[in-house]
Amino acid sequence: MSSAAEKAFEELKETVGRVTVDNPKMQAKNVDVFYGDKQAIFDVTCDIGKNEVIAMIGPSGCGKSTFLRCMNRMNDTIPSCRVGGDILLEGDSLYSSSVDPVMLRARVGMVFQKPNPFAKSIYDNVAYGPRIHGLANNRAELDDIVESSLQRAGLFDEVKDRLNAPGTSLSGGQQQRLCIARTIAVNPEVILMDEPCSALDPIATARIEELIDELRENYAIAIVTHSMQQAARVSQRTAYFHLGKLVEVGETKTIFTNPTHELTENYITGRFG
């Protein structure tokens, strides 16, 4: 990094762009994350709007996935991890002692980098969540949830004649859509996606991106991606992270064409990253 960029980073202001939105679904306020004595996230404040896709970009190791995992308390599974600040869902703190993380993850679903279908049938992959959360009173209702979820994930027509086949028998792109169907089967309010297309070919990636755009009509979505082209295609706002700090967030078009901060411009133009 140039000395000028280092100076700009040190002078990074508290206001880093449009961190708030008029209609927030989630609000992160002054979030810090520590792994033992090492701080990975520094004082991040950012909203996720309803019916919005916000993309989180930045170099490897900049903290975007760590921040994403705070939003459904996945970092709770790491003993050395400690989260400061607060994250609100519809105004309620996710980190309140009264919040059950299992129930929270039904409201805030997550799709991971590598497709991870359960070692079960296609049907049972999607039915798993509704079963454990008691969302269906009988088999007919469960059938409806499974079909509806596969339809919304754009997968039903491809698998309707083999719902008893293993989920692992599907192609990589189909497996990822199955994981999305599994996520939306419990009717979440927010969907988090951590590099959901990094293991997929261009055709499967395009289908997932189309799906993300369709899902935005019903969900708030946050996606971590290393692909700036993908961020430009799927998101309405983009947040740029660097060394654990939120450097800049704003309308995606503005971030990619007229960024405010030198660090953002250097990353967008390929000077580092």
DOGU-257484 format. One record per residue (C-alpha): residue number from 1; residue in one letter; x, y, z. Coordinates in nm, 4 decimals. Example, Ala and Ser with C-alpha at 12.3 -4.5 7.8 and 13.67 -1.06 7.14 Angstrom:
// DOGU-257484
{rec 1 A {1.2300 -0.4500 0.7800}};
{rec 2 S {1.3670 -0.1060 0.7140}};
//
This chain:
// DOGU-257484
{rec 1 M {0.0000 0.0000 0.0000}};
{rec 2 S {0.1327 0.3477 -0.0808}};
{rec 3 S {0.2198 0.5860 0.2027}};
{rec 4 A {-0.0632 0.8106 0.0853}};
{rec 5 A {-0.3083 0.5214 0.1103}};
{rec 6 E {-0.1783 0.4331 0.4568}};
{rec 7 K {-0.2299 0.7920 0.5672}};
{rec 8 A {-0.5802 0.7916 0.4197}};
{rec 9 F {-0.6600 0.4734 0.6100}};
{rec 10 E {-0.5377 0.6222 0.9366}};
{rec 11 E {-0.7549 0.9264 0.8759}};
{rec 12 L {-1.0619 0.7153 0.7980}};
{rec 13 K {-1.3644 0.9013 0.9281}};
{rec 14 E {-1.6399 0.7537 1.1387}};
{rec 15 T {-1.8891 0.8299 0.8610}};
{rec 16 V {-1.7982 0.6007 0.5711}};
{rec 17 G {-2.0926 0.6502 0.3419}};
{rec 18 R {-2.4521 0.5365 0.3496}};
{rec 19 V {-2.4193 0.3032 0.6472}};
{rec 20 T {-2.7849 0.3520 0.7380}};
{rec 21 V {-3.0944 0.2992 0.5275}};
{rec 22 D {-3.4504 0.4248 0.5656}};
{rec 23 N {-3.5996 0.0780 0.6073}};
{rec 24 P {-3.3425 -0.1402 0.7876}};
{rec 25 K {-3.3973 -0.5085 0.8509}};
{rec 26 M {-3.0715 -0.5505 1.0410}};
{rec 27 Q {-2.8502 -0.2917 1.2048}};
{rec 28 A {-2.4906 -0.3508 1.3091}};
{rec 29 K {-2.3703 -0.0935 1.5598}};
{rec 30 N {-2.0030 -0.0453 1.6521}};
{rec 31 V {-1.9240 -0.4144 1.6086}};
{rec 32 D {-1.5815 -0.5372 1.7215}};
{rec 33 V {-1.4691 -0.8981 1.6892}};
{rec 34 F {-1.1768 -1.0570 1.8707}};
{rec 35 Y {-1.0170 -1.3993 1.8340}};
{rec 36 G {-0.8406 -1.4258 2.1652}};
{rec 37 D {-0.6229 -1.1134 2.1886}};
{rec 38 K {-0.6321 -1.0486 1.8121}};
{rec 39 Q {-0.8899 -0.8004 1.6900}};
{rec 40 A {-1.0388 -0.8922 1.3510}};
{rec 41 I {-1.3216 -0.6358 1.3163}};
{rec 42 F {-1.3001 -0.2726 1.4258}};
{rec 43 D {-1.6059 -0.0636 1.5115}};
{rec 44 V {-1.8232 -0.1574 1.2119}};
{rec 45 T {-2.1612 0.0111 1.1779}};
{rec 46 C {-2.3805 -0.0859 0.8826}};
{rec 47 D {-2.7471 -0.1518 0.8014}};
{rec 48 I {-2.9046 -0.4145 0.5776}};
{rec 49 G {-3.2219 -0.2871 0.4166}};
{rec 50 K {-3.5415 -0.4791 0.3528}};
{rec 51 N {-3.5634 -0.6156 -0.0030}};
{rec 52 E {-3.2002 -0.5238 -0.0557}};
{rec 53 V {-2.8834 -0.7065 -0.1532}};
{rec 54 I {-2.5732 -0.5603 0.0077}};
{rec 55 A {-2.2407 -0.6972 -0.1191}};
{rec 56 M {-1.9323 -0.7056 0.1024}};
{rec 57 I {-1.6053 -0.6893 -0.0869}};
{rec 58 G {-1.2392 -0.6548 -0.0004}};
{rec 59 P {-0.9061 -0.8420 -0.0004}};
{rec 60 S {-0.8763 -1.1887 0.1525}};
{rec 61 G {-0.8567 -1.1712 0.5299}};
{rec 62 C {-1.0165 -0.8270 0.5536}};
{rec 63 G {-1.2941 -0.9436 0.7857}};
{rec 64 K {-1.5976 -0.9603 0.5579}};
{rec 65 S {-1.6817 -1.3248 0.6330}};
{rec 66 T {-1.6144 -1.2743 1.0035}};
{rec 67 F {-1.8571 -0.9827 1.0049}};
{rec 68 L {-2.1152 -1.1819 0.8091}};
{rec 69 R {-2.0973 -1.4654 1.0619}};
{rec 70 C {-2.1785 -1.2204 1.3415}};
{rec 71 M {-2.5206 -1.1649 1.1876}};
{rec 72 N {-2.6529 -1.5070 1.2870}};
{rec 73 R {-2.4085 -1.5751 1.5699}};
{rec 74 M {-2.2130 -1.8405 1.3817}};
{rec 75 N {-1.9058 -1.7054 1.5594}};
{rec 76 D {-2.0541 -1.8443 1.8822}};
{rec 77 T {-1.9212 -2.1816 1.7684}};
{rec 78 I {-1.5608 -2.0547 1.7983}};
{rec 79 P {-1.4542 -2.0635 2.1665}};
{rec 80 S {-1.1912 -1.7886 2.1329}};
{rec 81 C {-1.4252 -1.5474 1.9535}};
{rec 82 R {-1.5725 -1.2473 2.1306}};
{rec 83 V {-1.8123 -0.9972 1.9728}};
{rec 84 G {-1.8584 -0.6421 2.0973}};
{rec 85 G {-2.1097 -0.3786 1.9953}};
{rec 86 D {-2.4541 -0.4930 1.8921}};
{rec 87 I {-2.6536 -0.6258 1.5987}};
{rec 88 L {-3.0291 -0.5731 1.5829}};
{rec 89 L {-3.2927 -0.7618 1.3868}};
{rec 90 E {-3.6106 -0.5573 1.3569}};
{rec 91 G {-3.4855 -0.3555 1.6538}};
{rec 92 D {-3.4151 -0.6527 1.8813}};
{rec 93 S {-3.0601 -0.7406 1.9848}};
{rec 94 L {-2.9282 -1.0695 1.8465}};
{rec 95 Y {-2.6857 -1.0916 2.1370}};
{rec 96 S {-2.9416 -1.0624 2.4151}};
{rec 97 S {-2.9191 -1.3459 2.6683}};
{rec 98 S {-3.2832 -1.4244 2.5908}};
{rec 99 V {-3.2109 -1.5048 2.2237}};
{rec 100 D {-3.1839 -1.8725 2.1310}};
{rec 101 P {-2.9152 -1.8971 1.8583}};
{rec 102 V {-3.0915 -2.1965 1.7004}};
{rec 103 M {-3.4140 -2.0025 1.6631}};
{rec 104 L {-3.2181 -1.6996 1.5429}};
{rec 105 R {-3.0633 -1.9029 1.2616}};
{rec 106 A {-3.4130 -1.9904 1.1426}};
{rec 107 R {-3.4767 -1.6162 1.1038}};
{rec 108 V {-3.1319 -1.5428 0.9608}};
{rec 109 G {-3.0319 -1.8228 0.7247}};
{rec 110 M {-2.6872 -1.8827 0.5798}};
{rec 111 V {-2.5604 -2.0253 0.2525}};
{rec 112 F {-2.1944 -2.1237 0.2592}};
{rec 113 Q {-1.9112 -2.1108 0.0095}};
{rec 114 K {-1.9184 -2.4810 -0.0670}};
{rec 115 P {-2.2525 -2.6549 -0.1182}};
{rec 116 N {-2.3172 -2.8687 0.1896}};
{rec 117 P {-2.6289 -3.0818 0.1407}};
{rec 118 F {-2.7061 -3.3226 0.4220}};
{rec 119 A {-2.6500 -3.6942 0.3654}};
{rec 120 K {-3.0227 -3.7289 0.3094}};
{rec 121 S {-3.2649 -3.7300 0.0185}};
{rec 122 I {-3.3434 -3.4110 -0.1727}};
{rec 123 Y {-3.6832 -3.4079 -0.0006}};
{rec 124 D {-3.5399 -3.4566 0.3479}};
{rec 125 N {-3.2771 -3.1871 0.2957}};
{rec 126 V {-3.5523 -2.9304 0.2474}};
{rec 127 A {-3.7929 -3.0837 0.5017}};
{rec 128 Y {-3.5331 -3.0957 0.7811}};
{rec 129 G {-3.5769 -2.7380 0.9064}};
{rec 130 P {-3.9578 -2.7289 0.8934}};
{rec 131 R {-3.9646 -3.0601 1.0834}};
{rec 132 I {-3.7414 -2.9507 1.3706}};
{rec 133 H {-3.9134 -2.6124 1.3980}};
{rec 134 G {-4.2618 -2.7616 1.3834}};
{rec 135 L {-4.3701 -2.5635 1.0790}};
{rec 136 A {-4.5878 -2.8411 0.9328}};
{rec 137 N {-4.8781 -3.0167 1.1039}};
{rec 138 N {-4.8895 -3.3105 0.8654}};
{rec 139 R {-4.7223 -3.4671 0.5626}};
{rec 140 A {-4.9357 -3.2711 0.3154}};
{rec 141 E {-4.8237 -2.9395 0.4650}};
{rec 142 L {-4.4613 -3.0574 0.4652}};
{rec 143 D {-4.4942 -3.1598 0.0988}};
{rec 144 D {-4.6211 -2.8111 0.0194}};
{rec 145 I {-4.3295 -2.6455 0.1986}};
{rec 146 V {-4.0758 -2.8660 0.0199}};
{rec 147 E {-4.2287 -2.8033 -0.3229}};
{rec 148 S {-4.2648 -2.4310 -0.2641}};
{rec 149 S {-3.9049 -2.3981 -0.1407}};
{rec 150 L {-3.7658 -2.5930 -0.4358}};
{rec 151 Q {-3.9794 -2.3803 -0.6695}};
{rec 152 R {-3.8469 -2.0568 -0.5210}};
{rec 153 A {-3.4924 -2.1907 -0.5484}};
{rec 154 G {-3.5513 -2.2667 -0.9165}};
{rec 155 L {-3.4867 -2.6368 -0.8668}};
{rec 156 F {-3.8221 -2.8133 -0.8495}};
{rec 157 D {-3.8657 -2.8833 -1.2219}};
{rec 158 E {-3.5205 -3.0441 -1.2314}};
{rec 159 V {-3.5722 -3.2764 -0.9344}};
{rec 160 K {-3.9491 -3.3329 -0.8992}};
{rec 161 D {-3.9213 -3.6898 -1.0305}};
{rec 162 R {-3.6369 -3.7888 -0.7963}};
{rec 163 L {-3.7061 -3.6277 -0.4616}};
{rec 164 N {-3.5928 -3.9469 -0.2861}};
{rec 165 A {-3.2506 -3.9365 -0.4536}};
{rec 166 P {-2.9556 -3.8241 -0.2385}};
{rec 167 G {-2.8943 -3.4499 -0.2347}};
{rec 168 T {-2.5284 -3.5273 -0.2993}};
{rec 169 S {-2.6216 -3.6814 -0.6364}};
{rec 170 L {-2.6940 -3.3359 -0.7791}};
{rec 171 S {-2.4467 -3.1184 -0.9683}};
{rec 172 G {-2.2592 -2.8473 -0.7795}};
{rec 173 G {-2.4920 -2.5720 -0.8935}};
{rec 174 Q {-2.7981 -2.7804 -0.8132}};
{rec 175 Q {-2.6571 -2.8630 -0.4699}};
{rec 176 Q {-2.6145 -2.4933 -0.3965}};
{rec 177 R {-2.9719 -2.4234 -0.5024}};
{rec 178 L {-3.0800 -2.7142 -0.2802}};
{rec 179 C {-2.8997 -2.5471 0.0099}};
{rec 180 I {-3.0820 -2.2227 -0.0716}};
{rec 181 A {-3.4127 -2.4142 -0.0779}};
{rec 182 R {-3.3217 -2.5649 0.2602}};
{rec 183 T {-3.2513 -2.2154 0.3938}};
{rec 184 I {-3.5761 -2.0577 0.2762}};
{rec 185 A {-3.7891 -2.3587 0.3840}};
{rec 186 V {-3.8009 -2.2196 0.7402}};
{rec 187 N {-3.9161 -1.8810 0.6081}};
{rec 188 P {-3.6222 -1.6675 0.7223}};
{rec 189 E {-3.6213 -1.2894 0.7202}};
{rec 190 V {-3.2569 -1.2480 0.6186}};
{rec 191 I {-3.0305 -1.4620 0.4004}};
{rec 192 L {-2.6535 -1.4455 0.4430}};
{rec 193 M {-2.4386 -1.5781 0.1578}};
{rec 194 D {-2.0658 -1.6374 0.1995}};
{rec 195 E {-1.9056 -1.6693 -0.1458}};
{rec 196 P {-2.2004 -1.8787 -0.2707}};
{rec 197 C {-2.0675 -1.9098 -0.6260}};
{rec 198 S {-1.6949 -1.9540 -0.5726}};
{rec 199 A {-1.7107 -2.3322 -0.6283}};
{rec 200 L {-1.9453 -2.3106 -0.9282}};
{rec 201 D {-1.8992 -2.2872 -1.3044}};
{rec 202 P {-2.0127 -1.9732 -1.4942}};
{rec 203 I {-2.3492 -2.1216 -1.5978}};
{rec 204 A {-2.4365 -2.2273 -1.2420}};
{rec 205 T {-2.3104 -1.8913 -1.1136}};
{rec 206 A {-2.5426 -1.7056 -1.3498}};
{rec 207 R {-2.8379 -1.9114 -1.2272}};
{rec 208 I {-2.7569 -1.8385 -0.8634}};
{rec 209 E {-2.7232 -1.4678 -0.9407}};
{rec 210 E {-3.0650 -1.4687 -1.1102}};
{rec 211 L {-3.2030 -1.6446 -0.8034}};
{rec 212 I {-3.0530 -1.3842 -0.5687}};
{rec 213 D {-3.2284 -1.1107 -0.7648}};
{rec 214 E {-3.5588 -1.2979 -0.7404}};
{rec 215 L {-3.5186 -1.3686 -0.3677}};
{rec 216 R {-3.4611 -0.9991 -0.2944}};
{rec 217 E {-3.8351 -0.9447 -0.3403}};
{rec 218 N {-3.8975 -1.1342 -0.0155}};
{rec 219 Y {-3.5740 -1.1200 0.1840}};
{rec 220 A {-3.2937 -0.8945 0.2985}};
{rec 221 I {-2.9706 -1.0434 0.1610}};
{rec 222 A {-2.6049 -0.9887 0.2490}};
{rec 223 I {-2.3463 -1.1516 0.0253}};
{rec 224 V {-1.9704 -1.1774 0.0655}};
{rec 225 T {-1.7932 -1.2073 -0.2678}};
{rec 226 H {-1.4410 -1.1809 -0.4052}};
{rec 227 S {-1.5887 -1.1047 -0.7482}};
{rec 228 M {-1.6368 -0.7340 -0.7996}};
{rec 229 Q {-1.8283 -0.8152 -1.1178}};
{rec 230 Q {-2.0700 -1.0259 -0.9163}};
{rec 231 A {-2.1131 -0.7510 -0.6587}};
{rec 232 A {-2.1909 -0.5063 -0.9393}};
{rec 233 R {-2.4467 -0.7437 -1.0917}};
{rec 234 V {-2.6433 -0.8519 -0.7847}};
{rec 235 S {-2.6285 -0.5768 -0.5223}};
{rec 236 Q {-2.7925 -0.2432 -0.4629}};
{rec 237 R {-2.5306 -0.1317 -0.2075}};
{rec 238 T {-2.1690 -0.2365 -0.1645}};
{rec 239 A {-1.9493 -0.2254 0.1453}};
{rec 240 Y {-1.5698 -0.2261 0.1111}};
{rec 241 F {-1.3693 -0.3763 0.3971}};
{rec 242 H {-0.9957 -0.3396 0.4576}};
{rec 243 L {-0.7933 -0.4771 0.7511}};
{rec 244 G {-1.1057 -0.5333 0.9560}};
{rec 245 K {-1.2508 -0.1870 0.9025}};
{rec 246 L {-1.5482 -0.0775 0.6955}};
{rec 247 V {-1.3825 0.1760 0.4697}};
{rec 248 E {-1.6787 0.2758 0.2564}};
{rec 249 V {-2.0385 0.1756 0.1882}};
{rec 250 G {-2.2815 0.3196 -0.0617}};
{rec 251 E {-2.4847 0.2658 -0.3746}};
{rec 252 T {-2.3122 -0.0037 -0.5792}};
{rec 253 K {-2.2883 0.2100 -0.8927}};
{rec 254 T {-2.1247 0.4903 -0.6963}};
{rec 255 I {-1.8783 0.2606 -0.5213}};
{rec 256 F {-1.7615 0.1196 -0.8550}};
{rec 257 T {-1.7565 0.4421 -1.0561}};
{rec 258 N {-1.6866 0.7190 -0.8073}};
{rec 259 P {-1.5638 0.5854 -0.4715}};
{rec 260 T {-1.4955 0.8387 -0.1994}};
{rec 261 H {-1.1973 0.6726 -0.0362}};
{rec 262 E {-0.8566 0.6144 -0.1918}};
{rec 263 L {-0.8381 0.2611 -0.0508}};
{rec 264 T {-1.1644 0.1708 -0.2229}};
{rec 265 E {-1.0471 0.3175 -0.5510}};
{rec 266 N {-0.7168 0.1297 -0.5292}};
{rec 267 Y {-0.8987 -0.2000 -0.4740}};
{rec 268 I {-1.1590 -0.1401 -0.7442}};
{rec 269 T {-0.8903 -0.0492 -0.9987}};
{rec 270 G {-0.6782 -0.3523 -0.9107}};
{rec 271 R {-0.3834 -0.1726 -0.7520}};
{rec 272 F {-0.3969 -0.4181 -0.4644}};
{rec 273 G {-0.6147 -0.7057 -0.3475}};
//
